[in-house]
Amino acid sequence: MQPAEPATPQEAATDPEQPAAPEGAAPPADATALAATPVPTPGATAPTVPEPLPEPYAPERAAIEAVLDTGHMSDGFGGATAVALRGMMVTSYGIWQAELDRQSRFGFAGQYGALSLTRDLSEDYYVLVGAGTGNSELFSKWRVDVAGYRKFGPDRRFVAGIGAYYAQGQDSVRNDQGLVLSTLAYFPSVVLEGGLRFNRANPGMVFGPSQYIAATIGNDEKRALVLRVEHAREAYQVLTTGTERADYNSMSYAIQWRERVARDLLLIIGAQYYRNPFYNRTYGEIGFRWSFR
C-alpha cells in the first residue's frame, strides 16, 4: 500500500511565471491599433513596430483528469488495467483534490476513492490533509495522510516537507504506517523532486523503505516531460492463490508527455516499467485533462 503524495509531479511542475500563449492565441485589446500603424520598409534608419505580445493563459481554477492504463505482467500473471478520474478545485479555503481509481490485476479488481485539502498557513508554510477508502486486496480499507511543507530560498523556490500516514488493510491484522520526507526545487523550465518513505507493515512489522527522484521539464500551459524513478523495499504482496511474498526489492520507471492541444485541453501519454525478483510489468497510459479558468 503506497502512501499518497502531496501532489502529483505534474501538478507541482506549474511554472510560477505564466508562459506566452501559442501561435493563434487571441491578441490583446490594443492589437488593432498596432496593426493599423503603417510599417516602414526596414532600412538603416527606419524603425520597426514591435509585434504585440500574446496574452498568457489565466490560471486554472479547476481541472478534471481522466487516465487509462493497460499493460501485461510476465511469468504468467496476465494483464493489468487501471482507470483513474481526478479532480482539482481552487477555493478561498485551499486546493481540494479528489480521485477515483479502479484497478485490476492478479485476479483482483477493486475501487479506491480519496479526498485531500492543501491549505496555505502563510507565505512560507502550507499543510495537506487527506483520507481515502477502498475495497479488494489492491487497496487499503481506509487511509489518512497529513503533511506540512516549508518554502525557502530565493523567491521561495525550494520546498521541504514531512508527512505521516496510516493505512488499514482489508482485514484487522494488516496495516501500514510510515513517515515521508520530500523536497522540491522550482527553476524557470524544470522542477526537481525527491523523497524518502519509511514504511512499516503488519503483521510482523516489516520495514519497507523507498526512495524516488523525479523531474518535470516544461509545464502544463504548453507541454511537459515528466520522468520518475523509484526503488522500494516492499513488505507484502498477496496473490490469488493465497500465497504471499514479503520483504523484497523493486524498481519502477515512468515517463509521461503532457501536450496542450487546446486552450483548455491537455493530452497525456505515458509508459511505465516495474520489476521485482518474481515478475515485471510494462504498460502504457493515455488520458486528457480539462482546464476550467
C-alpha positions, 0 to 999 in steps of 0.5 A: 500500500503506497502512501499518497503524495502531496501532489502529483509531479505534474501538478507541482511542475506549474511554472510560477511565471505564466508562459506566452500563449501559442501561435493563434492565441487571441491578441490583446485589446490594443492589437488593432491599433498596432496593426493599423500603424503603417510599417516602414520598409526596414532600412538603416534608419527606419524603425520597426513596430514591435509585434504585440505580445500574446496574452498568457493563459489565466490560471486554472481554477479547476481541472478534471483528469481522466487516465487509462492504463493497460499493460501485461505482467510476465511469468504468467500473471496476465494483464493489468488495467487501471482507470483513474478520474481526478479532480482539482478545485481552487477555493478561498479555503485551499486546493481540494483534490479528489480521485477515483481509481479502479484497478485490476490485476492478479485476479483482483479488481477493486475501487479506491476513492480519496479526498485531500485539502492543501491549505496555505498557513502563510507565505512560507508554510502550507499543510495537506490533509487527506483520507481515502477508502477502498475495497479488494486486496489492491487497496487499503480499507481506509487511509489518512495522510497529513503533511506540512511543507516549508518554502525557502530560498530565493523567491521561495523556490525550494520546498521541504516537507514531512508527512505521516500516514496510516493505512488499514488493510482489508482485514484487522491484522494488516496495516501500514504506517510510515513517515515521508520526507520530500523536497522540491526545487522550482527553476524557470523550465524544470522542477526537481523532486525527491523523497524518502518513505519509511514504511512499516507493515503488519503483521510482523512489522516489516520495514519497507523503505523507498526512495524516488527522484523525479523531474518535470521539464516544461509545464502544463500551459504548453507541454511537459516531460515528466520522468520518475524513478523509484526503488522500494523495499516492499513488505507484502504482496498477496496473490490469488492463490493465497500465497504471499511474498514479503520483504523484497526489492523493486524498481519502477520507471515512468515517463509521461508527455503532457501536450496542450492541444487546446486552450483548455485541453491537455493530452497525456501519454505515458509508459511505465516499467516495474520489476521485482525478483518474481515478475515485471510489468510494462504498460502504457497510459493515455488520458486528457485533462480539462482546464476550467479558468 
